[in-house]
Amino acid sequence: MKSPKQSRSWFLPIIIVIATFLAFFAFRDKTLVLDEISTINIVRDWHTMLQIMWQDEGNMWLYYLIMHVWLKLGTTELVLRSLSVIFGILTVPAIYALAEEIAGKIVARISSILLTVNLYFIFYAQMGRSYSLALLLVTCASYAFIKLMKDPSSKKYLIMYIIASILAIYTYLLVGLIIAVQYISLITVPKKTPWKPMIITALAIGIAMIPLILAPSFHGHQLDWLQKPKLVYLPMGYILLAGDSLIVSVLYGFVMLGLLLSVKKELLTQGWNRFILIWLGAWTMFPIVFGFLFSLVFKPIYEPESFNTVLPGFIILAAIGLEKLLNSHKWLFRVLLTLIVVFSLVRLGGWYSESLKMHVAIDNEEPRDWKELVEYIEDERKPNDAVILYAYYIRPPFEYYLSRYPMAERPHILEISSGTYALGGGTVLPEPDFKVLDGLSNRFDRVWLVSSYNDTYWLGREHQWLEVETELEKYFKVTRDVNFYEIRIQLFENR
């Protein structure tokens, strides 16, 4: 009979291999989104990057610094996204270690399985942004937190907790809510509360945050484009934790309900299990609920997709629930775990295949497919064509894919915006400069007007599209009107 140590030696490597396959599978097929291309443009030049971070981008500082070095390898989808994939893969052994420290080997195994097949996890592992790194760092910080709760005198885990927490916040600001949950949960520690090491960590984290807090970008308008969330967005946050699947959400609901019923006595009794359950429950609920309520009362910060760092708490809590079923109703454990894995893989299949079905918050087909758009225009364009992009911020993704064509084959691009769209985001689109259109019909036979109309709608500036269209119709006639899933193209030809 194999020892637990021998059993563990094969399980984790196999899960890591599966996670590697799922994370790398088809990860280059989808077009880069605006945020990914913004990353490329921000980190190209060292001095420009630092200026943007200080003045405009008050988030993801650590990620930008890392990407500045990483993108020396190139700016293709392969290079940009592969770093996030690596961080995602490393999160699998990290959550295994965290879950094992919390509740033992069986919970660790279940947790690593549930994480690996979760679309929410794969989605951000395949995105060239900071979310995958933030997930890894939060998991590491939580591991150090638990070790510190077990041994408050440990300098090793004190330093690890401080470093991981600081790096996590500098990677993604909303991580601060996860760190806050850890401090709040101290009131439920079964033994004497380790205030001294936690005060030290709080002071260290606070001092490390001073440069970020002083930066003008931290107080800017980075999230001004967000709207007050509708009530339906709150449950969507939890559906995402279940891998963006309604069926899997229901299955997890049964698991969580069973867990709650089975631990009623533990929750009323002082002890380690009570502390763990309350901490994991708060980790799962507090950031999403707080972000939602804060958005309603003060300033919109809530997007259902923005809380992937809640995932480890949710996954481990569900794994504990499944382990309790294993001990009491083994057949039910097998059925639920099998169904969760199967339907999670079905949801992943919909993501990979870009199916138009089976999605709640994560679109299987990438909105604003800039790659397909550029290919379409390049296939249809004539030598004397021009392209007008409105608004200003959609130009970078268009030019990114256009740069893959020889200079002689690229259409002339006209800048119609009277100013630039703020780098950190915002609610104000620059007014169109109609002087650019004067004499346009004498210079070009045809003009392509491209707009990301979904953005202009949410920013309350959809009337500007109509103004540009009306102005162009003075000189041209519309001969084609095509939609590319949140991108609209109109072809204007000389009368």
Salt bridges, closest charged atoms under 4 A:
GLU36 OE2 - ARG81 NE 2.87
GLU77 OE1 - ARG404 NH2 2.85
GLU100 OE1 - ARG8 NH1 2.95
GLU101 OE1 - LYS147 NZ 3.54
GLU101 OE2 - LYS150 NZ 2.78
ASP224 OD1 - LYS299 NZ 2.60
ASP244 OD2 - ARG347 NH2 2.77
GLU266 OE2 - LYS324 NZ 3.39
GLU354 OE2 - LYS30 NZ 3.60
ASP363 OD1 - HIS359 ND1 3.58
GLU380 OE1 - ARG480 NH1 3.15
ASP385 OD2 - ARG446 NH2 2.87
GLU399 OE2 - ARG395 NE 2.63
GLU415 OE1 - ARG395 NH1 3.18
GLU431 OE2 - ARG461 NH2 2.70
ASP455 OD2 - ARG368 NH1 2.88
GLU467 OE2 - HIS463 NE2 3.93
GLU471 OE1 - LYS474 NZ 3.16
ASP481 OD2 - ARG488 NH2 2.75
GLU486 OE1 - ARG368 NE 3.46
